[in-house]
Amino acid sequence: AQNYASLGEPEIAAEWMSAAVRDNPEVMWVRTGWVQAQAPYWQGDYAGAAEAMRRAMASKEISLGQIDPTLRFFYGINLSLAGDFAGAIETLSEELPHTVDRSVMGGYYGVDAYQALAWAYVRSGLPEESLPPLAIVGDWFAERSASTVMMKSPDLFAAARNAVLTGSHDLALERLEQAVKAGWRDYNIERHDPRWSALADNPRYQALMAEVKADVDRQRAAVERIDAEEDFAARLEQARLARQQSDD
């Protein structure tokens, strides 16, 4: 589903996530609303993503404090990007460690959560409060850069976003260019993120985004041709039904 979202096919991505909810109603990812939140998140409807999680948890009588910290990170990220800065600060500030924790930084949403918290502080008129979480992320990337572990394109993109949030725009563009060269192609998902707004009018940023979009559009056209020729959706649906029958 995320691949279709990355290609700019949000309706198809949403269909697959709806099927996942229908087929797996009792798994944790559905009970907490994480699955239901993906499609709106991918389309930049961050308020809708947070609401999807609230509705799902309420229907199962699950409180925010009962869910996995990773899912709380995701919820807090959506609050921040949706403009509920007070809610984001309340959700994330006590949850995130105050020093580099490899289990958090190397897991899902860890880096993003720190950056969402920093964004919430900045937008709340508390720029000084944004510095510690951004410094933690900076320390993490400095540690990664000094190691023998190769940083992948999502890591480089996240490092670029950290530079944007610290006001280091030249460094952000340098890191973004590295991410693009390393294969970063999540333009259709990340283009909604307001944390990049400081570079929206920058010609170099616009050129990099145009380069990525052109390549994604090319990939999308190729996938559409393959899907049309092989009726991939129908074949995948048949496989899903067959697996469901075997489980029954």
Salt bridges, closest charged atoms under 4 A:
GLU9 OE2 - ARG220 NE 3.21
ASP23 OD1 - ARG22 NE 3.80
ASP23 OD2 - ARG240 NH1 2.26
GLU26 OE1 - ARG31 NH1 3.04
GLU26 OE2 - LYS60 NZ 3.15
GLU51 OE1 - ARG54 NH2 3.00
GLU51 OE2 - ARG55 NH1 3.86
GLU95 OE1 - ARG72 NE 2.86
ASP112 OD1 - ARG161 NH2 3.65
ASP112 OD1 - ARG195 NH1 2.73
GLU143 OE2 - ARG102 NE 2.89
ASP155 OD2 - ARG144 NH2 3.43
GLU177 OE2 - LYS181 NZ 3.62
GLU177 OE1 - ARG204 NH2 2.93
GLU190 OE1 - ARG161 NH1 3.79
ASP193 OD2 - ARG161 NH1 3.73
ASP193 OD2 - ARG195 NH2 2.69
ASP215 OD2 - ARG185 NE 2.74
ASP215 OD1 - ARG218 NH2 2.74
ASP217 OD2 - LYS213 NZ 2.82
GLU224 OE2 - ARG220 NE 3.20
GLU230 OE1 - ARG235 NH1 3.34
GLU237 OE2 - ARG240 NH2 2.56
